[in-house]
Amino acid sequence: MGGWATRKFLTALVSDGLAGRLVPRPDLLWEQENEYTQARDLEGLAIAIAGYHAQAGRWPKELSELVPDFIETIPKDRFSGQALIYRASQTGYTLYSVGRNGKDDGGEPASWHGDIVVSVK
């Protein structure tokens, strides 16, 4: 084995072995990035909701009430591709993503993979 074949073999060996040690689960990194970005999206919405509450004296009944005065668009749930879940009451609200497990845990971060939640009670 020489020249091009050797380089290809060594490149594959190093990249597979080294990458496997440095980044053992690229899919896990993608999920962690999505969790971070989803939490940031929820925080932005929480700020918009607080602004709405300060101005209107009540919590919005639906997230669409925030557009366009408090936020340009409502982000989607990065894990389900659906709308984020928002439940308002007279005293507060719960806003959440289904998180890594992709199922609605009722706004409870029931497990490490559970819902990503912002709640005001």
RASUL-V449909 format. One line per field, one symbol per residue. psi: psi as a letter, one per 20 degrees, with the letter a starting at -180 (. if undefined). burial: b if it has 9 or more other C-alpha atoms within 8 Angstrom, else e. Layout:
psi = ???
burial = ???
This chain:
psi = prcgggggghgggggggghhhhnhnhhhhgghghgghghgghgghhggggggghgijrqqhqhhihpjhhqgqoqrpihhjaqqppoqahibrpprqiahijqojkjpmhrhjaqopppp.
burial = eeeeebbeeeeeebbeeebbeeeeeeeeeebeebbeebbebbbebbebbebbbeeeeebbeebeebbeebbeebeebbbeeeebebebeeebbbbbbbbbeeeebebbbeeebbbbbbeee
